[in-house]
Structures are given as C-alpha cells and as structure tokens.
Amino acid sequence: MRKSLFRILSVGPIPNHIAFILDGNRRYAKKRNLNEGMGYRAGFLSLMTLCKYCCELGVKYVTIYAFSIDNFKRKPHEVDAVMDLMLEKIQGMLKEESIVSQYGVRVYFIGNLELLNEHVRQAAVKAMEATSNNDKIVLLICVAYTSTDEIVHAARESCEAKRARVRSSGAREGNEEELKVVDIERHMYMGVAPDPDILVRTSGETRLSNFLLWQTSNCVLYSPRALWPEIGLRHLVWAVLNYQRVFPLLERRRKQM
C-alpha cells in the first residue's frame, strides 16, 4: 500500500526538504502512564520510521528540532535523561543494522554543540564523520539550537570574515563592504541544506518556537493533532498532498524573491 501511495504522490512535485518539530513526547508518556523517558524512546522510533518513509518517497533532506537551547532550563534530571538517551541513540545509529546504515543516511548535528556535554558532543562528531560518505538522504538534527542563536552566530562570523578580508587586502577599515544577506546565509548552521519546503509541528501547536525562522519564509506549515510518537504514514502523505496543492503559488513567490 505504501509503495502504491508513493507512486501516486510521485506524479506531483515531491518536497526536497521536510522539517519537523518533535512536540508531544512527554504528553504521550503521561497519556499512557509511562515515565518521560519512554515517551522520548517512542519518539525516536517514530523518527526512524519517518526517515525511512521520506527516503522511499524521494525526500532528500529531513530536519528535526530535537533539543532547544531553552530546553536546558528544564529540571536537571530531565535534561540529563534526554542527553543520556541522545548518546545511546547516536551510538545506535552507527551500528550496521541501523536505518542510518541501511538507507545511506548522512547525519548532521546542527546548533551550538559546545553546550552539549563532552560525551554527547564527541558522539555527534563521530556520527557525522562516520556517515559523511552516505548520500541517499540527509538527516539534520538540531540540538542546542534556536534560530536567534543561529542568526547571531552567522552575523558574528560574517563580520569577522569581512574584517579578515579587509586586513589581508590592506584596505582601510572604513572601506569595508556592507554586510549582505548572502554573507549571513553562508555562515548559518543550516547552510548545509536548502530551505525546507514543509514544516510539520505535531500535537496541534502552530508556534515555530524559535526554529528555522530565517529559512521558513516560503514554506508550507502543517500541524497535525497527533503527538510526535503517534505520527505516521498518513500524516506524511497529507503533508505532501497539501504541499502539492499550493506548489504553483510557492513557485511564483520564489521567482519573485
């Protein structure tokens, strides 16, 4: 059935990049009288399943909002539990039988990785190195990330790059060119991927919560009521159908930009 659905969808335009805000893991656990850790584990299984579906459909980039900088303000034991689970799942990604290996997934960790503890940061770097030759689909995992932090980081890096070029050329500081949009975008954490075509936030919430504010100006927003661990094939199909419905309008807007 899934193959038939994907063949039908492939008649229309297929999104190149889908981003997800993983909302509802804790509510899912509470709803089923589970501890919070089980909610996050169920959410990870949903992520791996959706990555498989996206790969089969022909989506090239999948981005997830896994952990915000603001999430560090949660209770210490909750943050530690999420970090421990993240470390476990990153290590699991490197196993031969994982979906990452089977489907040729290249993994990027996006955000201010210096905020992560040493074990998680090293595991993230190792996963990026180990998957660097995979080319079927790219999974971008936003951890220790907010869009405002990304923009400030990009602006700072752009200014430093401009000053370095001025000093190396011997020009006076006052002759420095003004900063352009392309300079900012070159230093974005998300500069390794095109802007998303669809942004999905589960649990019925419609807030962007400081996620990809720069990149989603011309993007389809979809907010199913399902909690993140409950998301499945039907939600992905419906998101793509909505995208195909408004695709001509999106293309006209892109050409005008």
HELIX and SHEET records of a PDB file:
HELIX    1   1 ARG A    2  LEU A    9  1                                   8    
HELIX    2   2 ASN A   25  LYS A   31  1                                   7    
HELIX    3   3 GLU A   36  LEU A   57  1                                  22    
HELIX    4   4 ILE A   69  LYS A   73  5                                   5    
HELIX    5   5 PRO A   76  MET A   93  1                                  18    
HELIX    6   6 ILE A   99  GLN A  102  1                                   4    
HELIX    7   7 LEU A  113  LEU A  115  5                                   3    
HELIX    8   8 GLU A  118  ALA A  130  1                                  13    
HELIX    9   9 SER A  147  SER A  169  1                                  23    
HELIX   10  10 GLU A  173  ASN A  175  5                                   3    
HELIX   11  11 VAL A  181  ARG A  186  1                                   6    
HELIX   12  12 TYR A  189  VAL A  192  5                                   4    
HELIX   13  13 TRP A  228  GLU A  230  5                                   3    
HELIX   14  14 LEU A  233  GLN A  256  1                                  24    
SHEET    1   A 6 VAL A 105  ILE A 110  0                                        
SHEET    2   A 6 ILE A 137  TYR A 145  1                                        
SHEET    3   A 6 TYR A  61  SER A  68  1                                        
SHEET    4   A 6 HIS A  17  ILE A  21  1                                        
SHEET    5   A 6 ILE A 198  ARG A 201  1                                        
SHEET    6   A 6 VAL A 220  TYR A 222  1                                        
END                                                                             
